[in-house]
Amino acid sequence: KTLGKMLLQLLLAVALVLHAVASSAQNVTGTVDESGRCLCTVVLPDVSFPVQRMESLEYKAYNLNISVQQEITKIKNFQGTLSVYLQRLLNLTQRVEVMEMGGIAYTELNFEIVKLEIKEMESLVAQLRRSMDGSNTVVETLYAEILNISIMVNQLESYDKNNVLAVRRQIVALRKRLQDCETNLGQATPPPPKYGSCDHGGLKNVSKPFVAQLNWRGFNFKYGGWGKDSFPGTSNEDLYWVAPLNGDGRIMETFRRYKSYDDLLLYKNPIDKTLSRYVSHNNYDYSSCGQGSGMIAYNNSLYYNCYNTRDLCKLDLDSGAVVRKTLNDAVFNNRFSYAAVTFQDFDFAADEDGLWVLYSTEQTAGNINIGKLNSSLMVESTWTTSQYKPGVTNAFMICGVMYATRPVNTRREEIFYMYDTKTGQEGTLSIVIDKMMETVQSLTYNPKIGRA
């Protein structure tokens, strides 16, 4: 079949040449040379058939046809996938709108699921854009909508304007208290505890924790501390403070105050304080900044470990003035910090007896020292325990007794060690407490309200 085709093409080519010669026949004037021969000049037209060019054209047309079919198949596949993801985007948009309006009690897990779906769709649309060189209007519109919805979800996650999580946990706590009241109805009710007093038999139990609020810098800033002024006679009775560390888990560069619990929950009326000072050419002075998560607010002052030193810092919350005092022999810069908690070489604590600092020295081989502080940052008395500081996850003081914790698992801690500064006696106990995160960054006790 192929040979016949080639012969046919050859015959057609010969016929075309003969026809061209015949149709172009004409009389011409010649010349006679010296020998008497007639010489004529004839210019024949180029009528050869371009077989090679034709074959090349056929080959290119064949490949082009295959490419077109492949692109059509890809577009059909993309259209099918686009239809699915457009529907998912519609559903996702509706869910985000409900979140924005506060119509559901959403949790951190809800946000993570939504963000995962957004990333999935964003990846697909980015692939479509690369395949179509950005020439498809539908794809460009879809990409813009996904970016907008991603920004919206991030804003919702970082600013819980309705504070749904905190309210839900408070409701659960209230229901639990109501159930306890119904259970104990008719039974003899013990007198309420007298906060600020040590007329009790010591620590016996710790109730379940609750989350008040995510700090204003976001979920990625997990290190630091927060609380209420621990001094019983403070002038700022309702003051709350929040001091997240920088992303390195070391420097306390900024902290924030709220004048009431409602302001804390709703991020309202914050009073921000920056401790670093700009010098020049992106150089900052951190000498007044804090280090580690051992800070505490006491009698309208914030106490913390001064950055990169063994100094104790006291910052007046009204004037902003910083007073510092060196704690001789104390180790610093993460030498003997708590287990799984970095740079907490100094841990400030407050209880019914006043202000304390927990630290270690090389002389005590890393065991916990308990120092009783006065308002001038002078250590009035010191007790040395037999408990190795990196062997515990945190510690706190109640009525002159230091309690230390260690992990049981990712959801529970155990208060296992105690040291009484009044008697100099130490001992072991076992009080299991729940925790919200795998690692407890800061643990303090407030004698005004009897809570850690």
C-alpha positions in Angstrom: 0.0 0.0 0.0 2.9 2.3 0.9 4.7 1.5 -2.4 1.6 2.2 -4.5 1.2 5.5 -2.7 4.8 6.4 -3.5 4.4 5.4 -7.2 1.3 7.5 -7.4 3.1 10.5 -5.9 6.0 10.0 -8.4 3.5 9.8 -11.4 1.8 13.0 -10.2 5.2 14.7 -10.0 6.2 13.6 -13.6 2.8 14.7 -14.9 3.2 18.1 -13.3 6.7 18.6 -14.8 5.5 17.6 -18.3 2.5 19.8 -18.0 4.7 22.7 -16.9 7.1 22.1 -19.8 4.3 21.9 -22.3 2.5 24.9 -21.0 5.6 27.0 -21.0 6.8 26.1 -24.6 7.6 29.1 -26.7 9.9 30.4 -29.5 13.2 31.8 -28.6 15.9 33.6 -30.6 19.2 31.7 -30.9 22.7 32.5 -32.1 25.2 30.7 -34.3 28.7 30.1 -33.2 31.9 30.1 -35.4 31.4 26.4 -36.2 27.9 27.0 -37.4 26.1 25.5 -34.4 22.9 27.1 -33.2 22.9 28.0 -29.5 19.7 28.7 -27.5 19.3 29.6 -23.9 16.2 28.3 -22.1 15.2 29.0 -18.5 13.0 26.2 -17.0 10.8 27.0 -14.0 11.4 25.2 -10.7 8.6 22.7 -10.7 10.0 20.0 -8.5 7.6 18.7 -5.9 8.7 19.3 -2.2 8.2 15.8 -0.9 10.5 16.2 2.1 8.9 19.4 3.2 5.5 17.7 2.9 6.6 14.8 5.0 8.0 17.1 7.6 4.8 19.0 7.7 2.8 15.8 8.1 5.0 14.7 11.0 4.6 18.1 12.8 0.9 18.0 12.3 0.7 14.5 13.8 2.7 15.6 16.9 0.6 18.7 17.2 -2.6 16.7 17.1 -1.2 14.4 19.9 -0.3 17.5 22.0 -3.7 19.0 21.5 -5.4 15.8 22.6 -3.2 15.6 25.7 -4.0 19.2 26.7 -7.7 18.6 26.1 -7.5 15.6 28.4 -5.7 17.6 31.1 -8.3 20.4 30.8 -11.1 17.9 31.2 -9.4 16.4 34.3 -8.8 19.9 35.8 -12.4 20.9 35.1 -13.6 17.8 37.0 -11.3 18.5 39.9 -12.2 22.2 39.8 -15.9 21.4 40.1 -15.2 19.3 43.2 -13.0 22.0 44.8 -15.4 24.8 43.9 -18.0 22.9 45.9 -15.6 22.4 48.8 -14.7 26.1 48.7 -18.4 27.0 48.8 -18.9 24.7 51.9 -15.7 26.1 53.4 -16.8 29.7 52.8 -20.1 29.0 54.5 -18.3 27.4 57.5 -16.0 30.4 57.9 -18.9 32.8 57.7 -20.6 31.0 60.5 -17.3 31.1 62.5 -17.0 34.9 61.8 -20.6 35.5 63.0 -20.0 33.4 66.1 -22.6 30.9 65.2 -20.7 27.8 66.5 -18.4 27.0 69.3 -15.3 26.4 67.4 -12.0 25.0 68.7 -8.4 25.0 67.8 -8.9 21.7 66.0 -11.6 23.3 63.8 -9.1 25.9 62.7 -6.4 23.4 61.9 -8.8 21.3 59.8 -10.0 24.4 57.9 -6.5 25.6 57.3 -5.5 22.1 56.0 -8.3 22.2 53.5 -7.3 25.7 52.4 -3.7 24.6 51.8 -4.9 21.6 49.8 -7.0 23.8 47.5 -4.3 26.4 47.3 -1.8 23.8 46.1 -4.1 22.5 43.4 -4.9 26.0 42.1 -1.2 26.9 42.0 -0.7 23.8 39.9 -3.5 24.9 37.6 -2.0 28.4 37.3 1.3 27.0 36.2 -0.3 24.7 33.7 -2.4 27.4 32.1 0.1 30.3 32.5 -2.5 32.3 34.4 -4.7 32.7 31.3 -7.8 31.2 32.8 -10.1 33.7 34.5 -11.9 31.1 36.6 -8.6 29.8 38.0 -7.4 33.3 38.9 -10.7 34.1 40.6 -10.6 30.9 42.6 -7.0 31.5 43.6 -7.9 35.0 44.9 -10.9 33.6 46.8 -8.7 31.0 48.5 -6.2 33.6 49.6 -9.0 35.8 51.0 -10.5 33.0 52.9 -7.0 31.9 54.2 -6.5 35.5 55.6 -9.9 35.5 57.2 -9.3 32.1 59.0 -6.0 33.3 60.3 -7.6 36.5 61.6 -10.4 34.5 63.3 -7.9 32.2 64.9 -5.6 35.0 66.2 -8.6 37.1 67.5 -11.3 35.1 69.2 -13.6 38.1 69.4 -16.4 36.1 71.0 -14.0 34.2 73.3 -16.0 31.1 72.8 -13.4 28.7 74.1 -13.1 30.5 77.4 -16.9 30.9 77.8 -17.5 27.2 77.1 -14.9 26.1 79.7 -16.4 28.4 82.3 -19.9 26.9 81.5 -18.5 23.4 82.0 -16.9 24.4 85.3 -20.1 25.9 86.5 -22.1 22.8 85.5 -19.6 20.7 87.4 -20.0 22.9 90.5 -23.8 22.7 90.2 -23.6 18.9 90.0 -21.3 18.9 93.1 -23.8 21.1 94.9 -26.7 18.7 94.1 -24.6 15.7 95.1 -23.6 17.3 98.4 -27.1 18.6 99.1 -28.1 17.9 102.7 -24.5 17.1 103.8 -22.6 19.2 106.2 -20.8 22.0 104.3 -17.3 22.8 105.5 -16.5 26.4 106.0 -15.0 28.2 102.9 -11.2 28.5 102.8 -9.7 31.6 104.2 -7.4 32.8 101.5 -4.1 34.3 102.7 -4.2 32.1 105.8 -2.1 29.0 106.5 -4.6 27.5 109.0 -4.9 24.3 107.1 -3.2 21.0 106.8 -1.2 21.7 103.7 -1.8 21.0 100.0 -4.2 18.0 99.6 -5.6 18.3 96.1 -5.6 20.4 92.9 -8.7 20.9 90.7 -8.8 20.7 87.0 -7.2 23.5 85.0 -9.1 25.8 82.6 -7.9 28.0 79.8 -8.5 31.7 80.2 -7.2 33.0 76.8 -4.6 32.6 74.1 -1.9 35.2 74.5 -2.1 38.1 72.1 1.0 37.1 70.2 -0.6 33.8 69.0 -0.4 30.1 69.4 3.3 29.9 68.3 4.4 31.8 71.4 4.1 29.0 73.9 6.7 30.1 76.4 6.3 32.7 79.2 3.9 33.4 82.0 0.7 35.2 83.0 -1.3 35.8 86.1 -2.6 38.3 88.6 -0.7 40.4 91.1 0.0 38.1 94.0 0.4 40.7 96.8 -2.7 40.6 99.1 -2.8 44.4 99.6 -2.0 45.6 96.1 -3.6 48.8 94.8 -4.3 47.2 91.4 -6.7 44.5 92.7 -7.9 43.4 89.3 -4.6 43.7 87.3 -3.7 40.8 85.0 -0.4 40.5 83.2 0.7 38.4 80.2 4.4 38.0 79.4 5.1 35.7 76.4 8.7 35.1 75.5 10.1 35.6 72.0 10.1 32.7 69.6 13.5 31.6 70.9 11.9 30.7 74.2 14.4 32.8 76.1 13.9 36.6 75.9 11.0 38.5 77.5 11.1 41.6 75.4 7.5 42.7 75.8 4.6 42.2 78.2 1.0 43.4 78.5 -1.3 44.4 81.3 -5.1 44.4 81.5 -7.1 46.3 84.1 -9.8 43.6 84.5 -10.5 39.9 83.8 -13.0 40.9 81.1 -10.4 43.0 79.3 -8.0 40.0 79.4 -10.7 37.7 77.8 -11.6 40.2 75.1 -8.1 41.7 74.4 -9.5 45.1 75.4 -7.6 48.2 76.6 -4.2 46.6 76.8 -1.2 48.4 78.2 1.9 47.3 76.4 5.5 47.7 77.6 8.6 47.0 75.5 11.8 46.4 77.5 14.3 46.3 74.6 15.9 49.6 73.4 16.9 50.3 69.7 20.5 51.3 69.4 21.4 51.5 65.7 21.5 49.5 62.5 19.2 46.8 63.8 21.1 46.5 67.1 19.0 46.4 70.3 19.9 46.7 73.9 18.3 43.8 75.8 19.8 44.6 79.2 16.4 45.4 80.8 14.7 42.5 79.2 13.9 39.3 81.0 15.1 35.7 80.5 13.0 32.5 81.0 9.5 31.9 82.2 10.1 32.5 85.9 8.6 36.0 86.2 5.9 37.1 88.6 3.9 40.2 89.5 4.0 41.2 93.1 2.9 44.4 94.8 2.7 46.3 91.5 6.1 45.2 90.3 7.2 42.6 87.8 10.1 40.4 89.1 12.2 38.4 86.6 15.8 37.2 85.7 17.6 40.0 83.9 18.7 38.9 80.5 22.1 37.2 80.1 23.0 37.8 83.8 22.6 36.3 87.3 20.8 39.6 88.3 17.3 39.8 89.7 15.2 42.6 88.1 12.3 44.4 89.6 10.3 46.6 87.2 7.8 49.2 88.6 4.6 48.7 86.6 3.6 52.4 87.0 6.9 54.2 86.4 8.7 51.6 84.3 11.9 52.0 86.4 14.0 48.9 86.7 16.0 48.0 89.8 18.5 45.1 89.6 20.5 43.1 92.2 23.1 40.3 91.6 22.4 37.0 93.2 25.9 35.8 94.0 26.9 32.2 93.1 23.6 31.6 91.3 24.0 29.9 87.9 22.3 31.3 84.8 22.0 31.0 81.0 20.3 27.6 81.2 22.9 25.9 83.4 20.4 24.2 85.8 16.9 24.9 84.4 13.9 22.8 84.9 13.4 19.6 82.8 12.1 20.4 79.3 12.0 24.1 80.2 14.9 26.3 79.0 16.4 29.4 80.6 14.4 29.2 83.8 17.4 29.4 86.1 15.5 31.8 88.3 11.9 31.0 89.3 10.1 33.7 91.3 7.2 32.6 93.6 4.8 34.2 96.0 2.7 32.8 98.9 1.2 33.9 102.2 4.6 34.5 103.6 5.9 36.8 100.9 8.2 36.7 97.9 10.7 33.9 97.0 13.2 32.9 94.4 14.2 29.3 93.5 17.6 28.9 91.9 20.7 26.7 91.9 24.5 27.0 92.4 27.6 25.1 91.4 28.3 24.6 95.1 25.0 22.7 95.6 25.6 20.7 92.4 22.3 21.9 90.8 20.0 21.2 93.7 17.2 23.7 94.4 18.0 26.6 96.7 15.0 28.5 98.2 15.7 32.2 98.8 13.4 34.5 100.8 13.4 38.0 99.2 12.5 41.4 100.6 11.3 44.4 98.5 14.8 45.5 97.9 15.8 42.2 96.2 17.9 41.2 99.2 17.9 37.4 100.0 17.1 37.4 103.7 17.3 33.6 104.2 18.3 30.6 102.2 17.5 26.9 102.3 19.2 24.1 100.3 17.1 21.1 99.3 18.2 17.6 98.2 16.2 17.8 95.0 18.1 18.2 91.7 16.5 21.2 89.8 16.7 19.7 86.3 15.0 16.6 87.7 11.7 18.5 88.2 9.5 20.2 85.6 8.4 23.1 87.9 8.0 24.3 91.5 5.9 26.7 93.6 5.5 27.9 97.2 2.5 27.6 99.5 2.8 28.8 103.1 6.5 28.5 103.1 6.5 25.0 101.7 8.1 24.4 98.3 6.3 21.8 96.1 7.9 20.3 93.0 6.4 18.5 90.0 7.4 15.9 87.5 5.6 14.5 84.4 3.4 11.4 84.6 2.4 11.5 80.9 1.6 14.1 78.3 -1.6 15.1 80.1 -0.7 14.8 83.7 1.9 16.0 86.2 2.6 14.8 89.7 3.4 16.9 92.7 5.9 14.5 94.3 8.3 16.5 96.5 8.0 19.1 99.3 10.3 21.1 101.4 9.1 23.0 104.5 11.2 26.1 105.2 9.7 26.5 108.7 10.9 23.1 109.9 13.7 22.3 107.4 12.0 19.0 106.7 11.5 17.5 103.3 9.4 14.7 102.1 7.5 13.0 99.2 3.8 13.0 98.3 1.7 12.1 95.3 -0.9 14.6 94.0 -1.7 14.1 90.3 -2.8 17.2 88.4 -4.1 17.6 84.9 -2.3 19.9 82.4 -3.4 21.5 79.1 0.0 21.2 77.3 2.6 18.5 77.4 5.2 20.8 79.0 4.2 23.3 81.7 6.3 26.4 81.1 5.4 28.3 84.3 3.7 27.3 87.5 3.0 29.8 90.3 0.6 30.1 93.2 -1.5 33.1 94.0 -2.3 33.4 97.8 -5.1 36.0 97.2 -7.3 33.5 95.4 -5.7 30.2 96.4 -5.0 29.1 92.9 -2.0 28.1 90.9 
